[in-house]
């Protein structure tokens, strides 16, 4: 059980009506502390979905994005789903219909459900299928550098890298993660690169420093998205004027198993004693 935890859920009328799915209490008791705000659901055809977790004490539900997931796969009352917990809030999911046969997993929204296209759907545009592939709500949001930056800053998120170095896929993933995460406090985003993985530092956007931290700050506390206290990280200014997270960051890379392509969002949740909450969208949840 510890190596490969599984659980299954039967879809009831209330599941469809409430548009959320509760995770078994026994599973939450054992693994709830590991779960971040965002979970990934991967089905056998390698499509990956992002779903926000709602937490209330010892109860946890799949919620924002869950209804899109079950609509896309035409899940009905009597179906049952088997969840295998991998790690880092990632689940592999098998879907069985009411005859106990595994479903055919569609590769596009039209194959999954004709009602899911823009012409026929009764859903609001922002509620359409939220498979990672379908994060592109408006191509100009991530193809135009200024629009991309403006969109992130409208959500209170500053980015640390010149957009000219970001691929179209990176921008698409960044916007999708930002929209799903919806940070309530000022934040900045970092997309980890291979040439930076061995360097124990990360650049903090100057705009973010000037507006929220001030140039005299020296240490910042990091907290994981699941509430775990991580460590204190030093922030310092270098000769070129940039601010870097230095001492302590290398430890975070190792303990959180961060990899090239992972997107990190640092949300400022306390200002008296500076605390940044770190949320991660792992590169394993790739666009399809």
C-alpha positions in Angstrom: 0.0 0.0 0.0 2.8 2.4 0.9 4.7 1.8 -2.4 1.7 2.0 -4.7 -1.4 3.4 -3.0 -4.7 3.0 -4.9 -8.3 3.8 -4.2 -11.5 3.7 -6.3 -14.7 5.8 -6.3 -18.1 4.9 -7.7 -19.8 7.8 -9.5 -23.2 8.6 -7.8 -25.9 11.1 -8.9 -24.6 13.4 -6.1 -21.1 13.3 -7.5 -22.3 14.7 -10.8 -24.6 17.2 -9.2 -22.0 18.6 -6.8 -19.3 18.7 -9.5 -16.6 17.5 -7.2 -15.3 14.1 -5.9 -14.2 13.4 -2.4 -11.0 11.5 -1.7 -11.2 8.6 0.6 -10.6 9.6 4.3 -8.2 6.7 4.8 -6.1 7.9 1.9 -6.2 11.5 3.2 -5.1 10.4 6.6 -2.0 8.7 5.1 -1.1 11.0 2.3 -3.2 14.2 2.7 -0.2 16.2 4.0 1.7 15.5 0.7 -1.1 16.9 -1.5 -0.6 20.4 -2.9 -3.4 22.8 -4.1 -3.2 21.4 -7.6 -3.3 17.7 -8.6 -2.5 16.1 -11.9 -4.7 13.3 -13.3 -3.2 11.2 -16.1 -5.2 8.7 -18.1 -3.8 5.8 -20.1 -3.5 7.7 -23.4 -1.0 10.1 -21.6 -3.3 13.1 -21.5 -2.8 15.0 -18.3 -5.3 17.2 -16.5 -4.9 19.8 -13.8 -7.5 19.8 -11.0 -7.6 22.1 -8.0 -8.0 20.3 -4.6 -10.4 21.8 -2.0 -9.4 21.1 1.6 -11.6 21.3 4.8 -9.9 19.8 7.8 -9.4 16.1 7.1 -11.6 16.2 4.0 -10.2 16.8 0.5 -12.1 17.0 -2.8 -11.1 17.1 -6.5 -13.0 20.3 -7.5 -12.1 23.0 -10.0 -11.5 21.2 -13.3 -13.1 18.0 -12.1 -16.3 18.6 -13.9 -14.4 19.2 -17.1 -12.5 16.0 -16.6 -15.6 13.8 -16.3 -17.5 15.6 -19.0 -14.6 15.1 -21.4 -14.6 11.4 -20.7 -18.5 11.2 -20.7 -18.5 9.7 -17.2 -22.0 8.8 -16.0 -23.7 7.4 -12.9 -22.5 3.9 -12.2 -19.0 4.4 -13.6 -16.1 3.8 -11.2 -12.6 5.3 -11.3 -9.4 3.7 -10.0 -6.8 6.2 -8.7 -3.1 5.3 -8.3 -1.1 7.8 -6.4 2.3 8.3 -7.8 3.8 11.3 -5.9 3.9 15.1 -6.0 0.1 15.3 -6.1 0.1 13.2 -9.3 -2.5 10.4 -9.9 -2.9 7.9 -12.7 -6.6 7.2 -13.4 -8.4 4.3 -15.0 -12.1 4.8 -15.9 -14.6 1.9 -16.1 -18.2 2.2 -17.3 -21.3 0.7 -15.8 -20.6 -2.7 -17.4 -17.2 -2.8 -15.6 -15.3 -2.4 -18.9 -12.6 0.1 -19.3 -13.6 3.0 -21.5 -12.0 4.1 -24.8 -9.9 7.2 -23.9 -10.5 9.9 -26.6 -7.6 12.0 -27.9 -9.5 15.1 -28.6 -12.6 16.9 -27.4 -14.7 16.2 -30.5 -14.1 12.5 -30.1 -14.8 12.6 -26.4 -18.0 14.6 -26.6 -19.3 16.6 -29.5 -21.0 19.0 -27.1 -17.6 20.1 -25.9 -16.8 22.3 -28.9 -17.4 26.0 -29.0 -20.3 25.9 -31.4 -22.4 23.4 -29.6 -21.5 23.7 -25.9 -23.8 25.3 -23.4 -20.8 25.9 -21.1 -19.3 29.3 -20.6 -16.0 29.6 -22.6 -13.9 29.7 -19.4 -15.4 26.4 -18.2 -14.6 24.4 -21.3 -12.5 21.2 -21.1 -9.4 22.0 -19.1 -7.1 19.2 -20.3 -3.5 20.6 -20.2 -3.6 20.6 -24.0 -6.5 22.9 -24.1 -5.0 25.7 -21.9 -4.8 27.9 -25.0 -7.8 30.1 -24.5 -6.4 32.8 -26.8 -3.3 32.2 -28.8 -2.3 35.9 -28.7 -2.1 35.6 -24.9 1.1 33.6 -25.2 2.4 34.5 -28.7 2.6 38.2 -28.1 5.3 39.0 -25.5 3.7 42.2 -24.2 0.2 40.6 -23.9 1.7 37.6 -22.1 3.5 39.7 -19.5 0.4 42.0 -19.1 -1.9 39.0 -18.6 0.4 37.5 -15.9 0.7 40.9 -14.2 -3.0 41.4 -14.2 -3.2 38.3 -12.1 -0.5 39.7 -9.8 2.2 37.5 -11.1 5.6 38.8 -12.2 8.0 36.6 -14.3 11.7 36.3 -14.0 12.9 35.5 -17.5 12.8 37.5 -20.8 9.8 36.2 -22.8 12.0 36.0 -25.9 13.6 32.9 -24.3 10.3 31.2 -23.6 8.9 28.7 -26.1 5.2 28.9 -27.1 4.6 25.7 -25.0 6.2 27.3 -22.0 4.0 30.4 -22.2 1.0 28.3 -22.7 1.7 26.2 -19.7 2.5 29.3 -17.6 -0.8 30.9 -18.4 -2.7 27.7 -17.8 -1.1 27.2 -14.4 -1.6 30.9 -13.4 -5.3 30.7 -14.3 -5.8 27.5 -12.4 -3.7 28.6 -9.4 -5.4 32.0 -9.1 -3.0 33.3 -6.4 -4.7 35.7 -4.0 -1.5 37.6 -3.1 1.4 39.2 -5.1 3.5 36.5 -6.8 6.3 35.8 -9.1 7.0 32.9 -11.5 10.2 31.0 -12.4 10.5 28.4 -15.1 13.5 26.2 -14.3 16.1 25.8 -17.0 18.8 23.2 -17.4 21.7 25.7 -17.2 20.3 26.9 -13.9 19.6 23.6 -12.2 23.1 23.3 -10.7 23.2 26.9 -9.6 21.9 27.4 -6.1 20.0 30.6 -6.9 16.9 32.0 -8.6 16.2 35.5 -9.9 13.5 37.5 -8.2 11.9 40.1 -10.5 13.0 43.7 -9.7 9.4 44.9 -9.9 8.3 42.4 -7.3 11.2 43.4 -5.0 10.6 47.1 -5.2 6.8 46.9 -4.8 6.5 44.3 -2.1 9.8 43.4 -0.4 12.0 46.4 -0.4 15.7 46.4 -1.0 16.7 45.8 2.6 15.2 42.4 3.0 17.8 39.7 3.6 16.0 36.4 4.5 12.6 34.9 3.4 10.8 31.9 4.7 9.5 29.4 2.2 6.3 27.3 2.7 5.1 24.5 0.5 1.7 24.7 -1.1 0.5 21.9 1.3 1.4 24.1 4.3 4.8 22.5 5.1 7.5 24.8 6.4 10.4 24.4 4.1 13.4 26.6 5.0 14.7 30.1 5.2 16.3 31.4 1.9 18.7 34.3 1.6 17.9 37.1 -0.8 20.7 39.3 -1.9 21.4 41.9 -4.5 24.3 41.3 -7.0 26.5 43.8 -8.8 24.2 44.1 -11.9 21.4 45.1 -9.6 19.3 41.9 -9.7 18.0 40.2 -6.6 18.6 36.5 -6.1 17.4 33.7 -3.8 20.6 32.0 -2.9 21.4 30.1 0.3 18.8 27.5 1.0 17.5 27.3 -2.6 19.7 24.3 -3.5 18.1 22.4 -0.6 14.7 23.2 -1.9 15.6 21.9 -5.4 16.7 18.6 -3.9 13.9 18.1 -1.3 11.1 19.1 -3.7 12.7 17.1 -6.6 12.5 20.0 -9.0 13.4 19.4 -12.6 14.1 21.2 -15.8 10.9 22.7 -17.1 9.1 22.9 -13.8 7.1 26.1 -13.2 7.5 27.6 -9.8 5.1 30.3 -8.4 6.2 32.1 -5.3 3.2 33.8 -3.5 3.8 36.4 -0.8 1.4 35.2 1.9 2.9 37.2 4.9 4.6 40.5 4.8 5.6 41.3 8.5 7.9 38.3 8.4 8.2 37.6 4.7 6.8 34.2 3.8 6.6 32.9 0.2 4.3 29.9 -0.6 5.8 27.8 -3.4 3.5 26.0 -5.8 5.0 23.9 -8.6 3.6 22.7 -11.9 5.9 19.8 -12.8 7.1 19.5 -16.3 5.9 15.9 -16.2 2.4 17.4 -16.8 3.3 18.2 -20.4 1.1 19.7 -23.1 -0.1 17.0 -25.4 
